[in-house]
């Protein structure tokens, strides 16, 4: 299945909104079947979150966009913008259990 990067940039001064909606965001990806291949916050120089990088599998770009748009962070208005790019894993270097 094709992979996509969801590059989500937070609106300025929105750390409180991110923290308020974090549990819903995590539950969305855990329980909807849209489990990311890789995900985490992008950080500024002081370690505060300023966005999210999420890699998902989706049938096409429209399906990836639907995943992004239904994210509770997006629904709460956290993101200033979301960029979606096709992606292909070539090197995977994560520890295996």
Secondary structure, DSSP 8 states (H G I E B T S, - for coil): --EEEEEEEE-TT-HHHHHHHHHHHHHHHHHSS---SEEEEEE-TTS-EEEEEEEEE-SSHHHHHHHHHHSHHHHTT-EEEEEEEEE----------
